[in-house]
Amino acid sequence: MNGEGIFDLADIAFDVHTLDLLRVLAVGGLAVVLLWLLRRGLWVLLKRRAHRDILQRSFPIAATLFWTLFALWSFDQVFVHDSMRILATISLLVVLTAGFAWYGARDYMAGIVLKSQSSYEVGRTISVGDQRGAIRRRGTLAIELESADGRRWRMPWSKLSSTVHARENPAAMVHRHSFRVALAANEDEAALQQTLGGILRQMPWTVLRQEPRIELESETPDSFVFLVTVFIIESSYGAGVERALRRVLKSENLLNELNAGRSDSAD
């Protein structure tokens, strides 16, 4: 080399080891098959949806890391001169950086567009393939959804822009679910009503524009029995709202089920 820089184009040798190149291609082909078999095998073994969701999120990251390491190993095997190895490594880093930047920018731009639409307001119900959930939070790069059973997951904005079918929830589609709940008389009636209302308003399945109705039905020295009516976006979510409320109340030692029978209704 005749200059001080190692990247003088006139001095870069593009020689490669032919046999090593064939070996790298063979190993790469075998790796493609093994990764495909590994993913299919894990998908069959993992029966729970939550575990499959983790697999779908983590496997592409693991595969990207594997192929990056494979490329670095390939450069060392194939190229004869250090100048080409360094140049190939820098090119790989540039491509990876550009790819990650595009991935983030794509989600960011899709989020800006979709956030401006009323279909993606917090509390709306949307469907993504066979999954359905209420919008819990709208982030910069992804949206957080929650299903009727309380399972939460994140979905990139860019995926929503191409696959989601948003559902509007006009007043005509609002459903009502009523049930009784007995609370221990640790506080006065007004304070307990406020507690119930605060918990219900935080649940993603309820309609935000319609306040839950909480009426005192009866009382004993030990408890207050309230008739609770919530307005929900899907009739099937009523039981989930009730279970979630009772779970929270029980964790806070407010529930007194001995004095309340259930009388649920939905329309």
C-alpha positions in Angstrom: 0.0 0.0 0.0 1.4 3.4 -0.9 -0.6 5.8 1.2 -1.2 6.2 4.9 -4.9 5.4 4.6 -5.9 1.8 4.3 -9.0 2.6 2.1 -7.2 4.0 -1.0 -9.2 2.3 -3.7 -6.2 1.7 -5.9 -4.6 -0.4 -3.2 -7.7 -2.4 -2.0 -7.5 -6.0 -3.1 -10.7 -7.8 -3.9 -9.3 -11.3 -3.8 -11.3 -14.0 -2.0 -10.7 -17.6 -1.1 -13.0 -19.5 -3.5 -13.2 -22.6 -1.3 -13.8 -20.6 1.8 -16.6 -18.8 -0.1 -18.3 -22.1 -0.9 -18.0 -23.2 2.7 -19.6 -20.0 3.9 -22.5 -20.4 1.5 -23.0 -24.0 2.6 -23.0 -23.0 6.2 -25.4 -20.1 5.5 -27.8 -22.4 3.7 -27.7 -24.9 6.6 -28.3 -22.1 9.1 -31.4 -20.9 7.2 -32.9 -24.4 7.4 -32.0 -24.8 11.1 -33.5 -21.4 12.1 -36.7 -22.2 10.2 -37.0 -25.6 11.9 -36.2 -24.0 15.3 -38.9 -21.4 14.9 -41.5 -23.9 13.7 -40.6 -26.3 16.5 -40.9 -23.6 19.2 -44.2 -22.5 17.7 -45.6 -26.0 18.0 -44.2 -26.6 21.5 -45.5 -23.2 22.9 -49.2 -23.6 23.3 -50.1 -20.5 25.3 -50.7 -17.3 23.3 -48.6 -15.3 25.7 -45.6 -17.5 25.1 -46.1 -17.3 21.3 -46.3 -13.6 21.5 -42.9 -13.5 23.2 -41.5 -15.8 20.5 -42.8 -13.5 17.7 -41.2 -10.5 19.3 -37.9 -12.0 20.4 -37.0 -14.4 17.5 -36.4 -11.7 14.9 -34.0 -9.9 17.2 -32.2 -13.2 18.0 -32.0 -14.0 14.2 -30.7 -10.5 13.4 -27.9 -10.9 16.0 -27.1 -14.4 14.6 -26.8 -13.2 11.0 -24.7 -10.2 12.1 -22.2 -12.5 13.8 -22.4 -14.9 10.8 -21.5 -12.0 8.4 -18.6 -11.0 10.5 -17.3 -14.6 10.6 -17.8 -14.8 6.8 -15.7 -11.7 6.2 -12.9 -13.2 8.1 -13.2 -16.5 6.2 -13.6 -15.1 2.7 -11.5 -12.0 2.3 -7.8 -12.3 1.9 -6.7 -8.8 2.9 -7.5 -6.9 6.1 -8.6 -3.8 4.1 -11.6 -5.7 2.6 -12.6 -7.2 5.9 -12.6 -3.7 7.5 -14.5 -2.2 4.5 -17.1 -5.0 4.6 -17.6 -4.7 8.4 -18.1 -0.9 8.1 -20.6 -1.5 5.2 -22.5 -4.0 7.4 -22.7 -1.5 10.3 -24.0 1.2 8.0 -26.7 -1.1 6.6 -27.8 -2.2 10.1 -27.9 1.4 11.4 -29.9 2.5 8.4 -32.3 -0.5 8.9 -32.9 0.2 12.6 -33.4 3.9 11.8 -35.9 3.1 9.1 -37.7 0.7 11.4 -38.1 3.4 14.1 -39.0 6.2 11.6 -41.6 4.0 10.0 -43.4 3.4 13.3 -43.1 7.0 14.3 -44.6 8.4 11.1 -47.4 5.8 11.1 -48.2 6.8 14.7 -48.4 10.5 13.8 -51.0 9.7 11.1 -53.1 7.2 13.1 -53.2 9.3 16.3 -55.0 12.0 14.3 -57.9 9.6 13.6 -60.7 9.1 16.2 -60.7 5.4 15.6 -57.5 5.1 17.7 -58.6 7.0 20.8 -58.0 5.4 24.2 -60.9 3.1 25.0 -61.7 2.2 21.4 -61.7 -1.5 20.4 -59.7 -2.6 17.4 -59.0 -6.0 15.8 -55.6 -7.2 14.6 -56.0 -10.5 12.8 -57.7 -12.8 15.3 -56.7 -10.6 18.3 -59.1 -8.0 19.7 -58.5 -5.5 22.4 -59.2 -2.1 23.8 -56.6 0.7 23.4 -55.0 1.2 26.7 -52.1 3.6 25.8 -50.8 5.3 22.7 -47.0 5.5 22.6 -44.6 7.1 20.2 -43.7 3.9 18.3 -46.4 1.4 19.4 -49.9 1.1 20.8 -50.8 -0.9 23.9 -53.9 -3.1 23.8 -55.7 -5.0 26.5 -58.0 -7.9 25.9 -61.1 -8.8 27.9 -59.2 -11.3 30.0 -56.7 -8.6 31.1 -53.8 -9.6 28.8 -51.8 -6.7 27.5 -49.6 -6.5 24.5 -47.9 -3.8 22.3 -48.4 -3.4 18.6 -46.2 -1.2 16.4 -48.0 1.6 14.6 -46.7 0.5 11.3 -48.4 -2.9 11.6 -51.6 -1.3 12.6 -51.6 0.9 9.5 -51.5 -2.1 7.2 -53.4 -4.9 9.0 -55.8 -3.4 11.6 -59.5 -3.0 11.2 -60.7 -0.3 13.7 -64.1 -0.4 15.1 -66.1 2.7 15.9 -68.1 2.7 19.1 -71.1 4.9 18.6 -73.7 5.3 21.3 -75.9 2.8 19.6 -73.3 0.1 20.2 -72.7 0.8 23.8 -73.7 -2.1 26.1 -74.7 -1.9 29.7 -73.7 -4.4 32.4 -75.1 -4.3 36.0 -74.1 -6.2 39.0 -74.2 -5.9 42.8 -71.1 -5.6 45.0 -70.8 -5.4 48.8 -68.1 -3.4 50.4 -67.0 -3.5 54.0 -68.2 -0.4 55.9 -64.6 0.8 56.5 -65.5 4.2 55.0 -68.6 6.2 54.5 -70.9 5.7 51.5 -69.7 8.6 49.5 -66.0 7.6 49.8 -66.8 4.1 48.7 -68.7 5.3 45.7 -65.7 7.5 44.7 -63.4 4.5 45.1 -65.6 2.3 42.9 -65.9 5.0 40.2 -62.2 5.6 40.2 -61.4 1.9 39.7 -64.0 1.5 36.9 -62.8 4.6 35.0 -59.4 3.1 34.7 -60.6 -0.1 33.0 -60.0 0.0 29.2 -63.2 -1.9 28.4 -65.5 0.8 29.7 -66.8 3.7 27.6 -65.0 6.8 28.8 -67.8 9.2 27.7 -70.4 7.5 30.0 -69.8 7.5 33.7 -70.6 4.3 35.6 -73.7 4.4 37.7 -73.2 3.5 41.4 -76.3 3.4 43.6 -76.6 2.3 47.2 -79.1 -0.5 47.3 -78.9 -1.6 50.9 -76.7 -1.4 54.0 -76.0 -3.3 57.2 -73.8 -2.4 60.1 -70.9 -4.2 58.4 -71.3 -3.4 54.7 -72.8 -1.3 51.9 -74.4 -3.1 48.9 -74.1 -1.1 45.7 -75.8 -1.7 42.4 -73.1 -1.0 39.8 -73.9 -0.3 36.1 -71.0 0.1 33.7 -71.1 0.9 30.0 -68.9 -1.2 27.9 -67.8 -1.4 24.3 -68.6 -5.1 23.9 -71.3 -7.1 25.8 -68.8 -10.0 26.3 -66.6 -7.7 28.4 -69.1 -7.3 31.2 -68.0 -10.3 33.1 -64.4 -9.3 32.7 -65.0 -5.9 34.1 -66.9 -7.3 37.1 -64.1 -9.9 37.8 -61.4 -7.2 37.6 -63.3 -4.9 39.9 -63.8 -7.6 42.5 -60.1 -8.6 42.3 -59.0 -5.0 42.9 -61.4 -4.6 45.8 -60.3 -7.8 47.4 -56.7 -6.8 47.2 -57.5 -3.6 49.0 -59.6 -5.5 51.7 -62.8 -3.6 50.7 -64.9 -6.6 49.5 -67.6 -8.1 51.6 -69.2 -10.9 49.6 -71.1 -12.3 52.5 -73.8 -9.7 52.1 -74.2 -9.4 48.4 -75.8 -11.8 45.8 -75.0 -11.3 42.2 -77.7 -10.0 39.8 -76.0 -9.4 36.6 -77.6 -8.0 33.5 -76.4 -6.8 30.1 -77.9 -5.2 27.1 
